[in-house]
Amino acid sequence: MVYAYDQQGLLVYSGKGAGKNTIILDCEGSGGENGTTSPFTGSIKVKNQVIRPGTDSKTLAAIDGLGLSNPGIEGGIWTGRYLNMNLAFAYLNTSKRLSLIEIDFK
């Protein structure tokens, strides 16, 4: 089940039973079947560090405590973990601006 909050750039994926639940912050408003029509313009805070759609990949990589894996390129998809959540930060078009932020809950 997917719940889309288009004006906020927010998608909520709800898994069946013990499946995972995921929040996607669509920073580009990519549209389509699994996107939003408006971009996410807010921010999230991790370990007192604010992450916004305009956070570049070098700044993101410098945040301690996320254990981000390096995709081997300046942009790409960075994955990590914070508390009991898996995180993914996608730079699909440029390393200067986030495309998506994914937060997985178990």
N, C-alpha and C positions, 0 to 999 in steps of 0.2 A: 504494500500500500504506500503510495506517495502522496504527501500533502504539499501543495505548492502555495506559497505566500508571495505572489508575484511582485507586489509593490515593495516588499522588503528584501527581495533577492534571496529568499530562504526556501529550502526544500527539506522536508522531513520524511525519511524512509523508515517505515515501521515494519520490522520483521515479524513473522508468525512465531508464536510460542516463545522458545528460548533464542530465537534468531537475533541478530544484532539490529540496533536502531542507529540510524545515521542522520546527522544534520549536515547539509551542504549549504555553504554560503557562496552564492554565485556572484562573484565580484565583477562580472562582465555583462550579466543579463543576457546570456547567450541564446535564450529562447528554445524553441524546439519542444519535443515531447518530454524531456527530462531537464528542462532549464526554466529560468524565470525570465519575464519580459523586462524587469527592472533590475539593475545591479544592486548588490549589497553595498551600502555606503557607511556602515557602522564600523565597529572595532571589537576585537576580543582582547582580553588581558590574560597573559600567561606569565606566572612568576614575576608580577609587577612590570612586565613588558607589554606594551600595547602593540597589537598587530592590526594593521589596516590594509585595505586593498592596495594602497600605494607603497606598502612595505616591500623593498627590493630583496632579492634573494641573498645578497651579502649580509644585510642587516638581520634577516631571519636566521641565517646560519650562525650568527654571533650570539644568539639567545642561549644562555646556559640552561641546562636541565631538561631540554627537549629530546636530547639524544638523536638529533636529526641525521639521517643517512644522506651522504653526498651522492647525487646522481651522476657525478663526473662531468657535469656541465654547469654553466653559470645559472641557468634557469631550471627547467625540468620539473620533476615532482619530488619533493622532499617529504620523507615520512619520519615520524617519531612517536613518542609516547609521553603523556603527561598524566600523572596520577593513574587512574584506571581507564584512560581514554587513548585510543589510537588516533593519531592526527596525520593528515596529509595536506600539503600546501602545493598547489599546482601553478606553475608559471608556463602557460601553454603558448602565449604569443610573444612575451618579452620577459626578461629577468628583472625588469623594473617595476612590474605590477602583477599582483596575484590575479589569477583567473578564478580559482576555486579554493575554498578551505573546507576540508572534510573532517568531521568529528564523529568517531564511532564509539558507541556505548555498548557494553555487553549486557 
